[in-house]
Amino acid sequence: MTKKELEDKLDELKSDYVRIQSDLDKLVYVRGRASSAEEQLVRLEKELAEVYKKLEEYED
C-alpha cells in the first residue's frame, strides 16, 4: 500500500470507529446488546494500530 492509501484507510477506520462508538453509546443508554459493537471496536483498534505501524515505517 502507498502512504496515501494508508492515510485513506486510516481516515475510513477512524470514521467507522466514531460511528460504532456512537452506536454503542446509544445501545448502552437503552440497555441494548452492546457486545457486538464492543467486539467491532476491538477489531477496529487492532486495524488502526496496524495502519499506524505501517505509516511509521514510511516515515523511518
Helices and strands as residue ranges (DSSP letters): H 3-29, H 35-59
